[in-house]
Amino acid sequence: MQADGPRACRFGRRWYLNNESWHPSVPPFGEMKCILCWCVSGETHCQRQECPPAACASPARRDNPCCAKCRAPDAPPETVRDATAEAWSR
């Protein structure tokens, strides 16, 4: 038996059309923005975003959370806000 057209893909509880791409959602982590999946004739294919190696001692992830980049030598270090400590200090 032949299908009338390209088949869709099922990923988790959702269906995706042929040639459609998406970032998978994996409970309890949520959407995996560094992974891209796509549907090809009823088969799901997924791949993690490939990143070039950072050529510095302390790379930053400001522009792209999936890939680290080196900061400019005169750039201030990134600060990370601790929401838990902030909530307790109120």
FIDORO-920231 format. One record per residue: residue in three letters; x, y, z of N, C-alpha, C in turn. Coordinates in nm, 3 decimals, padded with zeros to 5 digits. Layout:
! residues N
    r      n.x      n.y      n.z     ca.x     ca.y     ca.z      c.x      c.y      c.z
  Ala        X        Y        Z        X        Y        Z        X        Y        Z
...
***
This chain:
! residues 90
    r      n.x      n.y      n.z     ca.x     ca.y     ca.z      c.x      c.y      c.z
  Met   00.084  -00.118   00.000   00.000   00.000   00.000   00.089   00.125   00.000
  Gln   00.063   00.218  -00.089   00.141   00.341  -00.098   00.064   00.458  -00.039
  Ala   00.139   00.549   00.021   00.076   00.671   00.074   00.054   00.770  -00.039
  Asp  -00.044   00.859  -00.022  -00.074   00.959  -00.123   00.032   01.068  -00.129
  Gly   00.104   01.090  -00.021   00.205   01.194  -00.017   00.305   01.166   00.094
  Pro   00.393   01.261   00.120   00.492   01.243   00.226   00.424   01.225   00.362
  Arg   00.483   01.139   00.443   00.426   01.110   00.574   00.471   01.212   00.677
  Ala   00.388   01.232   00.778   00.420   01.320   00.890   00.498   01.240   00.995
  Cys   00.556   01.313   01.092   00.634   01.252   01.199   00.567   01.280   01.333
  Arg   00.574   01.183   01.420   00.524   01.204   01.556   00.645   01.213   01.649
  Phe   00.645   01.319   01.730   00.751   01.337   01.829   00.682   01.372   01.960
  Gly   00.693   01.285   02.057   00.619   01.305   02.182   00.470   01.294   02.153
  Arg   00.395   01.397   02.189   00.250   01.397   02.166   00.210   01.480   02.045
  Arg   00.308   01.533   01.970   00.277   01.621   01.857   00.313   01.556   01.725
  Trp   00.242   01.600   01.622   00.269   01.556   01.485   00.331   01.673   01.409
  Tyr   00.428   01.643   01.323   00.495   01.744   01.242   00.487   01.702   01.095
  Leu   00.465   01.800   01.009   00.455   01.773   00.865   00.592   01.742   00.806
  Asn   00.592   01.677   00.691   00.716   01.648   00.620   00.791   01.779   00.595
  Asn   00.920   01.781   00.618   01.010   01.896   00.602   00.992   02.003   00.709
  Glu   00.908   01.981   00.809   00.894   02.077   00.918   01.007   02.056   01.019
  Ser   01.055   02.166   01.077   01.161   02.154   01.178   01.113   02.219   01.308
  Trp   01.173   02.176   01.420   01.134   02.225   01.552   01.245   02.198   01.652
  His   01.236   02.270   01.765   01.322   02.244   01.879   01.242   02.154   01.972
  Pro   01.293   02.036   02.004   01.214   01.945   02.087   01.195   01.997   02.229
  Ser   01.086   01.958   02.289   01.057   01.991   02.428   01.068   01.861   02.506
  Val   01.154   01.861   02.608   01.178   01.740   02.686   01.148   01.769   02.833
  Pro   01.038   01.712   02.886   01.007   01.734   03.027   01.116   01.669   03.114
  Pro   01.158   01.722   03.220   01.118   01.847   03.285   01.204   01.965   03.242
  Phe   01.287   01.950   03.138   01.381   02.054   03.099   01.321   02.162   03.010
  Gly   01.214   02.133   02.940   01.152   02.230   02.850   01.211   02.223   02.710
  Glu   01.199   02.333   02.638   01.245   02.339   02.500   01.398   02.333   02.494
  Met   01.450   02.246   02.411   01.594   02.228   02.393   01.638   02.312   02.273
  Lys   01.672   02.439   02.298   01.702   02.533   02.191   01.831   02.501   02.115
  Cys   01.917   02.418   02.171   02.043   02.384   02.105   02.030   02.258   02.019
  Ile   01.909   02.202   02.014   01.884   02.083   01.933   01.775   02.116   01.832
  Leu   01.796   02.075   01.708   01.698   02.097   01.603   01.655   01.961   01.548
  Cys   01.525   01.940   01.538   01.470   01.818   01.480   01.396   01.853   01.352
  Trp   01.385   01.759   01.262   01.311   01.781   01.139   01.252   01.649   01.093
  Cys   01.144   01.659   01.017   01.071   01.542   00.967   01.106   01.518   00.821
  Val   01.146   01.395   00.790   01.178   01.357   00.652   01.104   01.228   00.620
  Ser   00.999   01.239   00.542   00.920   01.124   00.496   00.881   01.029   00.610
  Gly   00.833   01.086   00.720   00.785   01.004   00.830   00.891   00.966   00.933
  Glu   01.015   01.007   00.911   01.123   00.978   01.007   01.172   01.106   01.070
  Thr   01.185   01.105   01.203   01.235   01.220   01.276   01.387   01.211   01.287
  His   01.453   01.322   01.257   01.599   01.333   01.271   01.627   01.453   01.361
  Cys   01.719   01.437   01.455   01.755   01.545   01.545   01.907   01.559   01.551
  Gln   01.952   01.683   01.569   02.095   01.708   01.577   02.122   01.826   01.669
  Arg   02.222   01.812   01.753   02.265   01.921   01.841   02.343   02.021   01.756
  Gln   02.325   02.149   01.785   02.397   02.253   01.713   02.547   02.234   01.734
  Glu   02.622   02.232   01.627   02.767   02.216   01.636   02.831   02.352   01.658
  Cys   02.923   02.357   01.752   02.990   02.481   01.787   03.140   02.466   01.768
  Pro   03.204   02.570   01.714   03.350   02.565   01.706   03.407   02.578   01.846
  Pro   03.523   02.518   01.872   03.582   02.529   02.005   03.623   02.674   02.035
  Ala   03.599   02.717   02.158   03.639   02.852   02.199   03.788   02.852   02.227
  Ala   03.856   02.951   02.174   04.002   02.958   02.188   04.042   03.056   02.298
  Cys   03.974   03.050   02.413   04.007   03.138   02.523   03.984   03.064   02.654
  Ala   04.035   03.121   02.762   04.027   03.055   02.893   03.887   03.061   02.953
  Ser   03.817   03.174   02.938   03.683   03.187   02.997   03.584   03.241   02.895
  Pro   03.528   03.152   02.812   03.433   03.196   02.710   03.300   03.240   02.771
  Ala   03.228   03.323   02.697   03.096   03.372   02.738   02.992   03.317   02.642
  Arg   02.867   03.313   02.683   02.758   03.264   02.598   02.652   03.373   02.579
  Arg   02.693   03.496   02.568   02.598   03.607   02.564   02.511   03.606   02.438
  Asp   02.568   03.599   02.319   02.490   03.608   02.196   02.418   03.478   02.161
  Asn   02.482   03.367   02.187   02.427   03.237   02.151   02.440   03.144   02.270
  Pro   02.330   03.110   02.337   02.340   03.026   02.456   02.390   02.885   02.428
  Cys   02.393   02.843   02.303   02.439   02.709   02.269   02.590   02.703   02.247
  Cys   02.647   02.813   02.201   02.790   02.814   02.168   02.863   02.923   02.246
  Ala   02.978   02.889   02.297   03.059   02.985   02.372   03.145   03.066   02.275
  Lys   03.162   03.195   02.307   03.249   03.283   02.229   03.342   03.354   02.325
  Cys   03.456   03.394   02.275   03.551   03.466   02.358   03.506   03.611   02.373
  Arg   03.524   03.664   02.493   03.494   03.804   02.519   03.606   03.890   02.464
  Ala   03.573   04.014   02.432   03.676   04.110   02.394   03.763   04.135   02.517
  Pro   03.892   04.157   02.500   03.982   04.175   02.615   03.941   04.286   02.709
  Asp   03.876   04.392   02.659   03.837   04.504   02.745   03.693   04.493   02.798
  Ala   03.623   04.383   02.766   03.485   04.366   02.811   03.481   04.326   02.958
  Pro   03.384   04.381   03.034   03.373   04.342   03.174   03.324   04.198   03.186
  Pro   03.359   04.128   03.293   03.310   03.990   03.309   03.159   03.989   03.327
  Glu   03.097   03.881   03.283   02.952   03.869   03.295   02.915   03.847   03.441
  Thr   02.806   03.907   03.482   02.759   03.886   03.619   02.636   03.797   03.615
  Val   02.626   03.708   03.710   02.513   03.618   03.719   02.435   03.654   03.844
  Arg   02.307   03.683   03.824   02.221   03.719   03.936   02.169   03.593   04.002
  Asp   02.180   03.587   04.132   02.130   03.474   04.206   01.993   03.511   04.262
  Ala   01.887   03.461   04.198   01.750   03.496   04.238   01.718   03.444   04.377
  Thr   01.774   03.331   04.416   01.748   03.276   04.548   01.804   03.367   04.656
  Ala   01.928   03.409   04.641   01.991   03.498   04.739   01.917   03.631   04.743
  Glu   01.874   03.681   04.627   01.802   03.807   04.621   01.670   03.797   04.696
  Ala   01.599   03.687   04.682   01.470   03.668   04.747   01.488   03.661   04.899
  Trp   01.596   03.599   04.948   01.618   03.587   05.091   01.663   03.720   05.153
  Ser   01.719   03.808   05.073   01.770   03.933   05.129   01.660   04.038   05.147
  Arg   01.541   04.010   05.102   01.429   04.106   05.114   01.366   04.103   05.249
***
